[in-house]
Amino acid sequence: MQTIKTLVIEIFLYATLLSACAAQTNAQSVATLSVTGEVTTPLELKIQDLAAMKQIARKVKDRDGKEHEFKGVALIEILQKAGVTTGAKLRGENLTKYALITAADGYKVLYALAEIDPEFTDQVILLATEKDGQPLPAGEGPFRIITPNDKKPARWIREVRSIKIAFARN
């Protein structure tokens, strides 16, 4: 009798775990990233849209000093797809534009467009969708910004939901 009870409990726990995994996978597949503001083409991107773009990988150390390989799309690629001012057009008043990136919990970070544009910097800011060959885990993904050259990972924003391009105003 005890073994049947134990077996029923194990089956229940296993089914609950499978359900939670399926819910996380489903949530990641329907989560969207919006790109709005000073863009010619506002975007609503899903994980599948990013998977169709050029993928890059970067090995970096996290705040605990552990090395991980993150894979995803260069942020500049996404901004160019949205029609953000980049390259030769990024001059004059356009140099006052910035990207405000917001996470699911309201945490925000800011990048001047010149920090992202390859005509101004060699740094590649990554919108990651994978960590160590796996989709980003709950609480971290499905989208995460990785800024490899920042000395502190404070702008490595998790659970990215939106990118807004705007002018800095006085």
DSSP file (Angstrom, degrees, kcal/mol; ACC not computed):
  #  RESIDUE AA STRUCTURE BP1 BP2  ACC     N-H-->O    O-->H-N    N-H-->O    O-->H-N    TCO  KAPPA ALPHA  PHI   PSI    X-CA   Y-CA   Z-CA
    1    1 A M     >        0   0    0      0, 0.0     4,-2.1     0, 0.0     5,-0.2   0.000 360.0 360.0 360.0 -43.4    0.0    0.0    0.0
    2    2 A Q  H  >  +     0   0    0      1,-0.2     4,-2.5     2,-0.2     5,-0.2   0.884 360.0  52.9 -62.9 -38.5    2.8    2.4    0.9
    3    3 A T  H  > S+     0   0    0      2,-0.2     4,-2.5     1,-0.2    -1,-0.2   0.864 107.8  50.6 -67.8 -35.1    4.6    1.8   -2.4
    4    4 A I  H  > S+     0   0    0      2,-0.2     4,-2.6     1,-0.2    -1,-0.2   0.924 111.5  48.6 -66.3 -43.1    1.4    2.6   -4.4
    5    5 A K  H  X S+     0   0    0     -4,-2.1     4,-2.3     2,-0.2    -2,-0.2   0.921 113.0  47.5 -60.9 -44.6    1.0    5.8   -2.4
    6    6 A T  H  X S+     0   0    0     -4,-2.5     4,-2.6     1,-0.2    -2,-0.2   0.905 111.7  50.6 -63.6 -42.4    4.6    6.7   -3.1
    7    7 A L  H  X S+     0   0    0     -4,-2.5     4,-2.6     2,-0.2    -2,-0.2   0.905 109.9  49.8 -62.9 -42.7    4.3    5.9   -6.7
    8    8 A V  H  X S+     0   0    0     -4,-2.6     4,-2.5     2,-0.2    -2,-0.2   0.915 111.8  48.5 -62.7 -43.5    1.2    8.1   -7.0
    9    9 A I  H  X S+     0   0    0     -4,-2.3     4,-2.7     2,-0.2    -2,-0.2   0.920 111.8  49.3 -63.6 -43.6    3.0   11.0   -5.3
   10   10 A E  H  X S+     0   0    0     -4,-2.6     4,-2.5     2,-0.2    -2,-0.2   0.904 111.4  48.9 -63.2 -41.6    6.0   10.5   -7.6
   11   11 A I  H  X S+     0   0    0     -4,-2.6     4,-2.7     2,-0.2    -1,-0.2   0.917 111.9  49.6 -63.3 -43.2    3.8   10.5  -10.7
   12   12 A F  H  X S+     0   0    0     -4,-2.5     4,-2.4     2,-0.2    -2,-0.2   0.929 112.5  46.7 -61.1 -46.3    2.0   13.6   -9.5
   13   13 A L  H  X S+     0   0    0     -4,-2.7     4,-2.3     2,-0.2    -2,-0.2   0.898 112.9  49.5 -64.5 -40.3    5.3   15.4   -8.9
   14   14 A Y  H  X S+     0   0    0     -4,-2.5     4,-2.7     2,-0.2    -2,-0.2   0.923 111.3  48.9 -63.6 -44.9    6.6   14.4  -12.2
   15   15 A A  H  X S+     0   0    0     -4,-2.7     4,-2.4     1,-0.2    -2,-0.2   0.887 111.2  50.5 -63.0 -39.0    3.5   15.6  -14.0
   16   16 A T  H  X S+     0   0    0     -4,-2.4     4,-2.4     2,-0.2    -1,-0.2   0.910 110.7  48.9 -64.7 -42.6    3.7   18.9  -12.2
   17   17 A L  H  X S+     0   0    0     -4,-2.3     4,-2.4     2,-0.2    -2,-0.2   0.919 111.6  48.9 -63.4 -44.7    7.3   19.3  -13.2
   18   18 A L  H  X S+     0   0    0     -4,-2.7     4,-2.6     1,-0.2    -2,-0.2   0.910 111.2  50.6 -60.6 -42.4    6.5   18.5  -16.8
   19   19 A S  H  X S+     0   0    0     -4,-2.4     4,-2.4     2,-0.2    -2,-0.2   0.906 110.3  49.0 -62.4 -42.7    3.6   21.0  -16.7
   20   20 A A  H  X S+     0   0    0     -4,-2.4     4,-2.3     2,-0.2    -2,-0.2   0.903 112.1  48.7 -64.5 -41.3    5.9   23.7  -15.3
   21   21 A C  H  X S+     0   0    0     -4,-2.4     4,-2.6     2,-0.2    -2,-0.2   0.911 112.1  48.7 -64.2 -42.7    8.5   23.0  -18.0
   22   22 A A  H  X S+     0   0    0     -4,-2.6     4,-2.7     1,-0.2    -2,-0.2   0.896 110.8  50.8 -64.3 -40.4    5.9   23.1  -20.7
   23   23 A A  H  X S+     0   0    0     -4,-2.4     4,-2.7     2,-0.2    -2,-0.2   0.903 111.1  48.3 -64.2 -41.3    4.5   26.4  -19.3
   24   24 A Q  H  X S+     0   0    0     -4,-2.3     4,-2.4     2,-0.2    -2,-0.2   0.929 113.0  47.4 -64.7 -45.1    8.0   28.0  -19.2
   25   25 A T  H  X S+     0   0    0     -4,-2.6     4,-1.9     1,-0.2    -2,-0.2   0.913 114.1  47.5 -61.6 -43.0    8.7   26.8  -22.8
   26   26 A N  H  X S+     0   0    0     -4,-2.7     4,-1.4     2,-0.2    -2,-0.2   0.912 110.8  51.3 -64.8 -43.0    5.3   28.2  -24.0
   27   27 A A  H  X S+     0   0    0     -4,-2.7     4,-1.3     1,-0.2    -2,-0.2   0.897 111.0  48.6 -61.6 -40.5    5.9   31.5  -22.1
   28   28 A Q  H  < S+     0   0    0     -4,-2.4    19,-0.5     1,-0.2    -1,-0.2   0.870 109.3  52.2 -68.2 -35.3    9.3   31.9  -23.8
   29   29 A S  H  < S+     0   0    0     -4,-1.9    19,-0.3     1,-0.2    -1,-0.2   0.756 116.9  38.5 -74.6 -22.2    7.9   31.1  -27.3
   30   30 A V  H  < S+     0   0    0     -4,-1.4    -1,-0.2    -3,-0.2    -2,-0.2   0.566  88.9 110.7-102.9 -10.6    5.1   33.7  -27.0
   31   31 A A     <  -     0   0    0     -4,-1.3    16,-0.6    -5,-0.2     2,-0.3  -0.345  54.9-154.2 -62.9 144.1    7.1   36.4  -25.1
   32   32 A T  E     -A   46   0A   0     14,-0.1     2,-0.5    15,-0.1    14,-0.2  -0.878  15.7-147.6-124.0 156.3    7.7   39.5  -27.3
   33   33 A L  E     -A   45   0A   0     12,-2.5    12,-3.1    -2,-0.3     2,-0.4  -0.990  20.2-153.4-118.3 120.6   10.3   42.2  -27.5
   34   34 A S  E     -Ab  44 162A   0    127,-2.2   129,-2.8    -2,-0.5     2,-0.5  -0.786   8.1-165.0 -99.3 141.2    9.0   45.6  -28.7
   35   35 A V  E     +Ab  43 163A   0      8,-2.3     8,-2.1    -2,-0.4     2,-0.2  -0.979  30.5 147.8-123.0 114.4   11.2   48.1  -30.4
   36   36 A T  E     + b   0 164A   0    127,-2.5   129,-2.6    -2,-0.5     2,-0.4  -0.685  21.9  57.2-136.3-176.5    9.5   51.6  -30.5
   37   37 A G  E    S+ b   0 165A   0    127,-0.2     2,-2.5    -2,-0.2   129,-0.2  -0.751 104.9  18.2  95.9-133.0   10.2   55.3  -30.4
   38   38 A E  S    S+     0   0    0    127,-2.7    47,-0.4    -2,-0.4     2,-0.3  -0.414  98.2 117.9 -77.8  67.0   12.4   57.0  -32.9
   39   39 A V        -     0   0    0     -2,-2.5    44,-0.2    45,-0.1    45,-0.2  -0.918  63.5-142.4-129.6 154.8   12.3   54.1  -35.4
   40   40 A T  S    S+     0   0    0     42,-1.1    43,-0.2    -2,-0.3    -1,-0.1   0.740  98.8  32.7 -86.6 -24.4   10.9   53.9  -39.0
   41   41 A T  S    S-     0   0    0     41,-2.8    -1,-0.3    -5,-0.0    43,-0.1  -0.833  79.7-147.7-134.5  95.2    9.6   50.4  -38.4
   42   42 A P        -     0   0    0      0, 0.0     2,-0.3     0, 0.0    -6,-0.2  -0.346  24.1-150.3 -59.3 143.0    8.3   49.5  -34.9
   43   43 A L  E     -A   35   0A   0     -8,-2.1    -8,-2.3     2,-0.0     2,-0.4  -0.894  27.4-169.4-122.2 147.9    8.9   45.9  -34.1
   44   44 A E  E     -A   34   0A   0     -2,-0.3     2,-0.4   -10,-0.2   -10,-0.2  -0.906  28.7-171.0-127.1 100.5    7.3   43.1  -32.0
   45   45 A L  E     -A   33   0A   0    -12,-3.1   -12,-2.5    -2,-0.4     2,-0.2  -0.768  10.8-163.2-102.9 138.6    9.8   40.3  -32.1
   46   46 A K  E >>  -A   32   0A   0     -2,-0.4     4,-1.8   -14,-0.2     3,-0.6  -0.671  41.4 -98.7-106.8 168.7    9.4   36.8  -30.8
   47   47 A I  H 3> S+     0   0    0    -16,-0.6     4,-2.0   -19,-0.5     5,-0.1   0.846 125.0  56.5 -56.1 -35.4   12.1   34.3  -30.0
   48   48 A Q  H 3> S+     0   0    0    -19,-0.3     4,-1.0     2,-0.2    -1,-0.3   0.862 103.6  53.4 -66.2 -36.0   11.5   32.7  -33.4
   49   49 A D  H <4 S+     0   0    0     -3,-0.6     3,-0.4     1,-0.2     4,-0.3   0.912 110.5  46.7 -64.7 -41.9   12.1   36.0  -35.2
   50   50 A L  H >< S+     0   0    0     -4,-1.8     3,-1.4     1,-0.2    -2,-0.2   0.860 105.4  59.7 -68.5 -34.9   15.4   36.4  -33.4
   51   51 A A  H 3< S+     0   0    0     -4,-2.0    -1,-0.2     1,-0.3    -2,-0.2   0.787 101.4  55.9 -63.2 -26.7   16.4   32.8  -34.3
   52   52 A A  T 3< S+     0   0    0     -4,-1.0    -1,-0.3    -3,-0.4    -2,-0.2   0.581  97.0  82.2 -81.9  -9.9   16.0   33.7  -38.0
   53   53 A M  S <  S-     0   0    0     -3,-1.4     2,-0.2    -4,-0.3    -3,-0.0  -0.446 102.7 -70.9 -90.8 167.5   18.5   36.5  -37.6
   54   54 A K        -     0   0    0     -2,-0.1    20,-0.4     1,-0.1     2,-0.3  -0.392  55.1-144.5 -60.3 124.5   22.3   36.2  -37.7
   55   55 A Q        -     0   0    0     -2,-0.2     2,-0.3    18,-0.1    18,-0.2  -0.735  19.9-179.5 -96.2 139.4   23.4   34.5  -34.5
   56   56 A I  E     -E   72   0B   0     16,-2.8    16,-2.4    -2,-0.3     2,-0.4  -0.929  12.3-148.1-131.3 159.4   26.6   35.3  -32.6
   57   57 A A  E     -E   71   0B   0     -2,-0.3     2,-0.4    14,-0.2    14,-0.2  -0.964   8.9-170.9-129.7 146.6   28.1   33.9  -29.4
   58   58 A R  E     -E   70   0B   0     12,-2.6    12,-2.8    -2,-0.4     2,-0.6  -0.996  16.1-145.0-137.7 131.0   30.3   35.4  -26.7
   59   59 A K  E     +E   69   0B   0     -2,-0.4     2,-0.3    10,-0.2    10,-0.2  -0.860  37.5 158.1 -92.8 123.1   32.1   33.8  -23.8
   60   60 A V  E     -E   68   0B   0      8,-2.6     8,-2.9    -2,-0.6     2,-0.4  -0.950  41.2-113.2-142.1 159.4   32.0   36.1  -20.8
   61   61 A K  E     -E   67   0B   0     -2,-0.3     6,-0.2     6,-0.2     2,-0.0  -0.807  30.1-139.5 -95.2 136.2   32.3   35.9  -17.1
   62   62 A D    >   -     0   0    0      4,-2.7     3,-2.2    -2,-0.4    -1,-0.1  -0.148  41.1 -81.9 -80.8-175.5   29.2   36.7  -15.0
   63   63 A R  T 3  S+     0   0    0      1,-0.3    -1,-0.1     2,-0.1    -2,-0.0   0.711 131.7  55.8 -64.5 -19.0   29.3   38.7  -11.8
   64   64 A D  T 3  S-     0   0    0      2,-0.2    -1,-0.3     0, 0.0     3,-0.1   0.403 119.6-109.3 -91.1   2.2   30.4   35.6   -9.9
   65   65 A G  S <  S+     0   0    0     -3,-2.2     2,-0.4     1,-0.3    -2,-0.1   0.534  73.6 138.1  83.9   6.4   33.4   35.1  -12.1
   66   66 A K        -     0   0    0      1,-0.0    -4,-2.7    -5,-0.0     2,-0.3  -0.706  52.2-126.6 -87.7 135.7   31.9   32.0  -13.8
   67   67 A E  E     +E   61   0B   0     -2,-0.4     2,-0.3    -6,-0.2    -6,-0.2  -0.648  33.5 172.3 -84.5 135.3   32.4   31.8  -17.6
   68   68 A H  E     -E   60   0B   0     -8,-2.9    -8,-2.6    -2,-0.3     2,-0.6  -0.961  30.4-128.8-135.7 153.5   29.3   31.3  -19.8
   69   69 A E  E     -E   59   0B   0     -2,-0.3    63,-3.4   -10,-0.2    64,-0.5  -0.932  25.3-166.6-105.0 119.0   28.7   31.3  -23.5
   70   70 A F  E     -EF  58 131B   0    -12,-2.8   -12,-2.6    -2,-0.6     2,-0.4  -0.838   2.3-166.8-103.0 141.7   25.8   33.5  -24.5
   71   71 A K  E     +EF  57 130B   0     59,-1.8    58,-3.0    -2,-0.4    59,-1.9  -0.976  32.2  93.8-129.6 141.9   24.3   33.3  -27.9
   72   72 A G  E     -EF  56 128B   0    -16,-2.4   -16,-2.8    -2,-0.4     2,-0.4  -0.913  68.0 -43.1 175.0-146.1   21.9   35.6  -29.6
   73   73 A V  E     - F   0 127B   0     54,-2.1    54,-3.1    -2,-0.3     2,-0.1  -0.908  52.5-107.1-118.5 139.0   21.7   38.6  -32.0
   74   74 A A  E >>  - F   0 126B   0    -20,-0.4     4,-1.2    -2,-0.4     3,-1.1  -0.453  28.7-130.8 -61.3 132.5   23.8   41.7  -32.0
   75   75 A L  H 3> S+     0   0    0     50,-3.1     4,-2.3     1,-0.3     3,-0.2   0.848 106.3  62.1 -56.2 -36.0   21.7   44.6  -30.7
   76   76 A I  H 3> S+     0   0    0     49,-0.4     4,-2.6     1,-0.2    -1,-0.3   0.857  98.3  57.1 -60.0 -34.9   22.7   46.7  -33.6
   77   77 A E  H <> S+     0   0    0     -3,-1.1     4,-2.0     2,-0.2    -1,-0.2   0.908 108.2  46.3 -62.3 -42.0   21.1   44.2  -36.0
   78   78 A I  H  X S+     0   0    0     -4,-1.2     4,-1.5    -3,-0.2    -2,-0.2   0.922 112.9  49.3 -67.0 -44.4   17.8   44.6  -34.2
   79   79 A L  H  <>S+     0   0    0     -4,-2.3     5,-2.5     1,-0.2     4,-0.4   0.896 110.6  50.2 -64.0 -39.7   18.0   48.4  -34.2
   80   80 A Q  H ><5S+     0   0    0     -4,-2.6     3,-1.1     1,-0.2    -1,-0.2   0.891 106.9  54.9 -65.1 -38.0   18.9   48.5  -37.9
   81   81 A K  H 3<5S+     0   0    0     -4,-2.0    -1,-0.2     1,-0.3    -2,-0.2   0.843 108.1  50.1 -61.7 -33.0   15.9   46.2  -38.7
   82   82 A A  T 3<5S-     0   0    0     -4,-1.5   -41,-2.8    -5,-0.1   -42,-1.1   0.520 120.2-111.8 -82.8  -6.0   13.7   48.8  -36.9
   83   83 A G  T < 5 +     0   0    0     -3,-1.1    -3,-0.2    -4,-0.4     2,-0.2   0.809  54.6 168.8  81.0  30.1   15.2   51.6  -38.9
   84   84 A V      < -     0   0    0     -5,-2.5     2,-0.3   -45,-0.2    -1,-0.2  -0.497  47.5 -94.9 -74.0 145.5   17.1   53.3  -36.1
   85   85 A T        +     0   0    0    -47,-0.4     2,-0.3    -2,-0.2    -1,-0.1  -0.468  66.1 147.8 -62.9 119.3   19.6   56.0  -37.2
   86   86 A T    >   +     0   0    0     -2,-0.3     3,-1.4    -6,-0.1     4,-0.2  -0.857  37.1  16.3-142.5 176.4   23.0   54.3  -37.4
   87   87 A G  G >  S-     0   0    0     -2,-0.3     3,-1.7     1,-0.3    30,-0.1  -0.260 125.0  -1.4  62.0-135.8   26.3   54.5  -39.3
   88   88 A A  G 3  S+     0   0    0      1,-0.3    -1,-0.3     3,-0.0    -3,-0.0   0.737 132.1  59.2 -63.0 -24.8   27.0   57.7  -41.4
   89   89 A K  G <  S+     0   0    0     -3,-1.4     2,-1.9     1,-0.1    -1,-0.3   0.596  79.4  94.8 -80.8 -10.5   23.6   59.2  -40.4
   90   90 A L    <   +     0   0    0     -3,-1.7     2,-0.3    -4,-0.2    -1,-0.1  -0.578  65.9  97.8 -85.3  81.3   24.5   59.0  -36.7
   91   91 A R    >   +     0   0    0     -2,-1.9     3,-1.7    -5,-0.1     5,-0.2  -0.930  67.2  14.4-153.3 171.7   25.8   62.6  -36.3
   92   92 A G  G >  S-     0   0    0     -2,-0.3     3,-1.8     1,-0.3     4,-0.2  -0.279 131.7  -5.8  57.7-136.3   24.7   66.0  -35.2
   93   93 A E  G >  S+     0   0    0      1,-0.3     3,-2.0     2,-0.2    -1,-0.3   0.759 127.6  71.2 -64.2 -23.4   21.4   65.8  -33.2
   94   94 A N  G X  S+     0   0    0     -3,-1.7     3,-1.6     1,-0.3    -1,-0.3   0.744  84.0  70.3 -64.5 -20.7   21.1   62.1  -33.9
   95   95 A L  G <  S+     0   0    0     -3,-1.8    -1,-0.3     1,-0.3    19,-0.2   0.578  88.2  64.7 -72.1  -7.1   24.1   61.6  -31.5
   96   96 A T  G <  S+     0   0    0     -3,-2.0    72,-2.1    -5,-0.2    -1,-0.3   0.387  80.7 108.8 -93.1   4.5   21.7   62.6  -28.7
   97   97 A K  E <   -C  167   0A   0     -3,-1.6    16,-2.0    70,-0.2    17,-0.3  -0.501  46.7-178.0 -80.0 150.6   19.6   59.5  -29.3
   98   98 A Y  E     -CD 166 112A   0     68,-2.6    68,-2.1    14,-0.3     2,-0.5  -0.941  27.5-122.9-142.4 163.1   19.6   56.6  -26.9
   99   99 A A  E     -CD 165 111A   0     12,-3.3    12,-2.1    -2,-0.3     2,-0.7  -0.960  20.3-161.2-109.5 121.5   18.2   53.1  -26.4
  100  100 A L  E     -CD 164 110A   0     64,-3.0    64,-2.4    -2,-0.5     2,-0.5  -0.918  10.5-162.3-103.1 115.5   16.2   52.7  -23.1
  101  101 A I  E     -CD 163 109A   0      8,-2.9     8,-2.2    -2,-0.7     2,-0.4  -0.864   4.2-164.0-106.2 129.5   15.9   49.0  -22.4
  102  102 A T  E     -CD 162 108A   0     60,-2.5    59,-3.0    -2,-0.5    60,-1.7  -0.922   5.1-148.8-120.2 137.3   13.2   47.8  -19.9
  103  103 A A  E >   -C  160   0A   0      4,-2.8     3,-1.8    -2,-0.4    57,-0.2  -0.453  35.9 -99.1 -94.4 170.3   12.9   44.5  -18.2
  104  104 A A  T 3  S+     0   0    0     55,-1.8    55,-0.1    54,-0.3    56,-0.1   0.813 123.6  51.4 -58.8 -32.8    9.7   42.7  -17.1
  105  105 A D  T 3  S-     0   0    0     54,-0.1    -1,-0.3     2,-0.1     3,-0.1   0.365 123.8-100.9 -89.9   6.5   10.2   44.0  -13.5
  106  106 A G  S <  S+     0   0    0     -3,-1.8    -2,-0.1     1,-0.3     2,-0.1   0.338  72.6 147.0  93.1  -6.9   10.6   47.6  -14.6
  107  107 A Y        -     0   0    0     51,-0.1    -4,-2.8    -5,-0.1     2,-0.4  -0.407  30.2-163.7 -61.7 137.2   14.4   47.7  -14.3
  108  108 A K  E     -D  102   0A   0     -6,-0.2     2,-0.3    -3,-0.1    -6,-0.2  -0.958  17.0-176.0-130.7 145.5   15.8   50.0  -17.0
  109  109 A V  E     -D  101   0A   0     -8,-2.2    -8,-2.9    -2,-0.4     2,-0.4  -0.953  14.2-144.3-134.0 158.0   19.2   50.6  -18.5
  110  110 A L  E     -D  100   0A   0     -2,-0.3     2,-0.4   -10,-0.2   -10,-0.2  -0.961  12.7-176.8-128.9 139.7   20.3   53.1  -21.1
  111  111 A Y  E     -D   99   0A   0    -12,-2.1   -12,-3.3    -2,-0.4     2,-0.2  -1.000  26.8-128.7-131.0 130.8   22.8   53.1  -24.0
  112  112 A A  E >>  -D   98   0A   0     -2,-0.4     3,-1.7   -14,-0.2     4,-0.5  -0.539  30.1-119.0 -67.0 144.8   23.8   56.0  -26.2
  113  113 A L  H >> S+     0   0    0    -16,-2.0     4,-2.0     1,-0.3     3,-1.5   0.852 114.4  62.6 -58.1 -32.9   23.4   54.9  -29.8
  114  114 A A  H 34 S+     0   0    0    -17,-0.3    -1,-0.3     1,-0.3     6,-0.1   0.754  95.9  60.0 -64.6 -22.2   27.1   55.5  -30.3
  115  115 A E  H <4 S+     0   0    0     -3,-1.7    -1,-0.3     1,-0.2    -2,-0.2   0.665 113.7  37.2 -74.4 -16.1   27.8   52.8  -27.7
  116  116 A I  H << S+     0   0    0     -3,-1.5     9,-0.2    -4,-0.5   -40,-0.2   0.730  94.3  94.3-105.0 -31.5   26.0   50.3  -29.9
  117  117 A D    >X  -     0   0    0     -4,-2.0     3,-2.1     1,-0.1     4,-1.6  -0.490  66.5-143.5 -75.5 126.5   27.0   51.4  -33.4
  118  118 A P  T 34 S+     0   0    0      0, 0.0    -1,-0.1     0, 0.0    -4,-0.1   0.642  99.1  66.5 -65.7 -13.4   30.1   49.6  -34.9
  119  119 A E  T 34 S+     0   0    0      1,-0.1     3,-0.1     3,-0.0    -5,-0.1   0.624 113.6  31.9 -78.5 -11.4   31.2   52.8  -36.6
  120  120 A F  T <4 S+     0   0    0     -3,-2.1     2,-0.3     1,-0.3    -1,-0.1   0.626 126.8  23.4-113.2 -23.4   31.8   54.2  -33.1
  121  121 A T     <  -     0   0    0     -4,-1.6    -1,-0.3     2,-0.1    -6,-0.0  -0.975  51.1-144.0-146.8 154.6   32.8   51.1  -31.1
  122  122 A D  S    S+     0   0    0     -2,-0.3     2,-0.2    -3,-0.1    -1,-0.1   0.550  73.0 107.4 -91.3 -10.7   34.3   47.7  -31.4
  123  123 A Q        -     0   0    0     -6,-0.1     2,-0.6    -8,-0.1    -2,-0.1  -0.451  59.2-151.4 -69.9 137.7   32.1   46.4  -28.6
  124  124 A V        -     0   0    0     -2,-0.2     2,-0.5   -49,-0.0    25,-0.1  -0.949   5.4-153.0-111.5 114.7   29.2   44.1  -29.6
  125  125 A I        -     0   0    0     -2,-0.6   -50,-3.1    -9,-0.2     2,-0.4  -0.757  17.9-148.0 -86.9 130.9   26.2   44.3  -27.3
  126  126 A L  E     -FG  74 146B   0     20,-2.6    20,-2.6    -2,-0.5     2,-1.0  -0.839  19.0-153.3-108.8 132.2   24.3   41.0  -27.5
  127  127 A L  E     -FG  73 145B   0    -54,-3.1   -54,-2.1    -2,-0.4    18,-0.2  -0.870  36.6-155.2 -95.1  98.1   20.6   40.4  -27.1
  128  128 A A  E     +FG  72 144B   0     16,-3.5    16,-1.9    -2,-1.0   -56,-0.3  -0.459  34.7 170.2 -82.4 146.5   21.1   36.8  -25.8
  129  129 A T  E    S+     0   0B   0    -58,-3.0     7,-1.7     1,-0.2     2,-0.3   0.391  70.1  46.6-124.6 -10.2   18.5   34.0  -26.1
  130  130 A E  E     -FH  71 135B   0    -59,-1.9   -59,-1.8     5,-0.3     2,-0.4  -0.968  56.4-164.6-135.7 151.3   20.7   31.1  -25.0
  131  131 A K  E >  S-FH  70 134B   0      3,-2.9     3,-1.5    -2,-0.3   -61,-0.2  -0.981  81.1 -13.5-135.3 122.1   23.2   30.5  -22.2
  132  132 A D  T 3  S-     0   0    0    -63,-3.4   -62,-0.1    -2,-0.4    -1,-0.1   0.873 130.4 -51.5  53.5  41.4   25.6   27.5  -22.4
  133  133 A G  T 3  S+     0   0    0    -64,-0.5    -1,-0.3     1,-0.2   -63,-0.1   0.501 120.9  96.5  80.7   4.5   23.7   26.0  -25.3
  134  134 A Q  E <  S-H  131   0B   0     -3,-1.5    -3,-2.9     1,-0.0    -1,-0.2  -0.892  84.7 -92.1-123.3 153.6   20.3   26.1  -23.6
  135  135 A P  E     -H  130   0B   0      0, 0.0    -5,-0.3     0, 0.0     6,-0.1  -0.329  60.9 -87.3 -56.9 147.0   17.4   28.7  -23.7
  136  136 A L        -     0   0    0     -7,-1.7     5,-0.1     6,-0.3     3,-0.1  -0.318  52.4-114.1 -57.0 137.2   17.7   31.3  -21.0
  137  137 A P    >>  -     0   0    0      0, 0.0     3,-2.1     0, 0.0     4,-1.8  -0.237  39.9 -77.4 -72.7 163.4   16.1   30.0  -17.8
  138  138 A A  T 34 S+     0   0    0      1,-0.3  -114,-0.0     2,-0.2  -110,-0.0  -0.302 122.5  32.4 -55.9 141.3   13.0   31.6  -16.2
  139  139 A G  T 34 S+     0   0    0      2,-0.4    -1,-0.3    -3,-0.1    19,-0.1   0.292 123.0  51.3  89.2  -9.9   13.9   34.7  -14.4
  140  140 A E  T <4 S-     0   0    0     -3,-2.1    19,-1.8    18,-0.1    20,-0.3   0.604 105.1 -67.1-125.7 -31.2   16.7   35.5  -16.9
  141  141 A G     <  -     0   0    0     -4,-1.8    -2,-0.4    17,-0.2   -12,-0.1  -0.417  31.7-154.9-124.3-164.5   15.1   35.2  -20.3
  142  142 A P  S    S+     0   0    0      0, 0.0     2,-0.4     0, 0.0    -6,-0.3  -0.991 120.4  19.8 -80.3  -8.9   13.8   34.8  -22.9
  143  143 A F        +     0   0    0     17,-0.2    17,-2.3  -111,-0.1     2,-0.3  -0.972  68.5 171.6-125.0 137.6   15.8   37.9  -23.8
  144  144 A R  E     -G  128   0B   0    -16,-1.9   -16,-3.5    -2,-0.4     2,-0.4  -0.995  27.3-131.0-145.5 136.8   18.8   39.2  -22.0
  145  145 A I  E     -G  127   0B   0     12,-2.3     2,-0.5    -2,-0.3   -18,-0.2  -0.733  20.6-168.8 -86.7 132.6   21.3   42.0  -22.8
  146  146 A I  E     -G  126   0B   0    -20,-2.6   -20,-2.6    -2,-0.4    10,-0.1  -0.992   7.4-173.2-122.2 123.7   25.0   41.1  -22.4
  147  147 A T    >   -     0   0    0     -2,-0.5     3,-1.6   -22,-0.2   -22,-0.1  -0.821   5.2-171.0-117.2  88.2   27.6   43.9  -22.6
  148  148 A P  T 3  S+     0   0    0      0, 0.0   -87,-0.2     0, 0.0    -1,-0.1   0.765  78.6  49.9 -56.1 -33.6   30.9   42.1  -22.6
  149  149 A N  T 3  S+     0   0    0    -25,-0.1     2,-0.2     2,-0.0   -24,-0.0   0.545  80.8 108.0 -89.5  -5.5   33.2   45.2  -22.1
  150  150 A D    <   -     0   0    0     -3,-1.6    -3,-0.1     1,-0.2     6,-0.0  -0.528  66.3-142.3 -68.1 135.7   31.4   46.7  -19.2
  151  151 A K  S    S+     0   0    0     -2,-0.2    -1,-0.2     1,-0.1    -2,-0.0   0.831  90.7  38.9 -68.6 -31.6   33.5   46.3  -16.0
  152  152 A K  S >  S-     0   0    0     -3,-0.0     3,-0.6     1,-0.0    -1,-0.1  -0.950  80.6-135.7-117.3 140.0   30.3   45.7  -14.0
  153  153 A P  G >   +     0   0    0      0, 0.0     3,-1.8     0, 0.0   -90,-0.1   0.078  68.1 120.3 -83.0  28.1   27.4   43.6  -15.3
  154  154 A A  G 3  S+     0   0    0      1,-0.3    -3,-0.0     3,-0.0   -91,-0.0   0.769  76.4  48.6 -63.6 -24.9   24.8   46.2  -14.0
  155  155 A R  G <  S+     0   0    0     -3,-0.6     2,-2.1    -8,-0.1    -1,-0.3   0.309  77.9 106.5 -97.7   9.6   23.6   46.7  -17.6
  156  156 A W    <   -     0   0    0     -3,-1.8     2,-0.1   -10,-0.1   -10,-0.1  -0.529  65.3-164.3 -81.9  72.6   23.3   43.0  -18.3
  157  157 A I        -     0   0    0     -2,-2.1   -12,-2.3     1,-0.1     3,-0.3  -0.378   5.9-147.9 -73.1 132.5   19.5   43.3  -18.1
  158  158 A R  S    S+     0   0    0    -14,-0.2   -54,-0.3     1,-0.2   -17,-0.2  -0.542  71.9  19.2 -94.5 160.9   17.5   40.2  -17.7
  159  159 A E  S    S-     0   0    0    -19,-1.8   -55,-1.8   -16,-0.2    -1,-0.2   0.871  80.6-161.3  48.9  49.1   13.9   39.5  -19.0
  160  160 A V  E     + C   0 103A   0    -17,-2.3   -57,-0.3    -3,-0.3   -17,-0.2  -0.373  23.4 166.1 -63.2 132.8   14.1   42.3  -21.6
  161  161 A R  E     +     0   0A   0    -59,-3.0  -127,-2.2     1,-0.3     2,-0.3   0.634  57.0  18.3-119.3 -28.1   10.7   43.3  -22.8
  162  162 A S  E     -bC  34 102A   0    -60,-1.7   -60,-2.5  -129,-0.2     2,-0.4  -0.997  44.9-161.1-150.9 153.1   11.2   46.6  -24.6
  163  163 A I  E     -bC  35 101A   0   -129,-2.8  -127,-2.5    -2,-0.3     2,-0.5  -0.992  16.9-170.0-129.9 122.1   13.6   48.9  -26.3
  164  164 A K  E     -bC  36 100A   0    -64,-2.4   -64,-3.0    -2,-0.4     2,-0.5  -0.964   9.7-151.9-117.2 127.9   12.6   52.5  -26.8
  165  165 A I  E     +bC  37  99A   0   -129,-2.6  -127,-2.7    -2,-0.5     2,-0.3  -0.847  30.5 156.4 -98.3 129.5   14.7   54.8  -29.0
  166  166 A A  E     - C   0  98A   0    -68,-2.1   -68,-2.6    -2,-0.5     2,-0.3  -0.943  42.0-105.8-147.4 165.8   14.5   58.5  -28.0
  167  167 A F  E     - C   0  97A   0     -2,-0.3     2,-0.5   -70,-0.2   -70,-0.2  -0.754  34.9-120.4 -89.8 141.0   16.3   61.8  -28.1
  168  168 A A        -     0   0    0    -72,-2.1     2,-0.3    -2,-0.3   -72,-0.0  -0.722  37.1-161.3 -75.9 129.0   17.9   63.2  -24.9
  169  169 A R              0   0    0     -2,-0.5     0, 0.0     1,-0.1     0, 0.0  -0.862 360.0 360.0-115.5 148.6   16.2   66.5  -24.2
  170  170 A N              0   0    0     -2,-0.3    -1,-0.1     0, 0.0    -2,-0.0   0.453 360.0 360.0 -78.6 360.0   17.3   69.4  -22.1
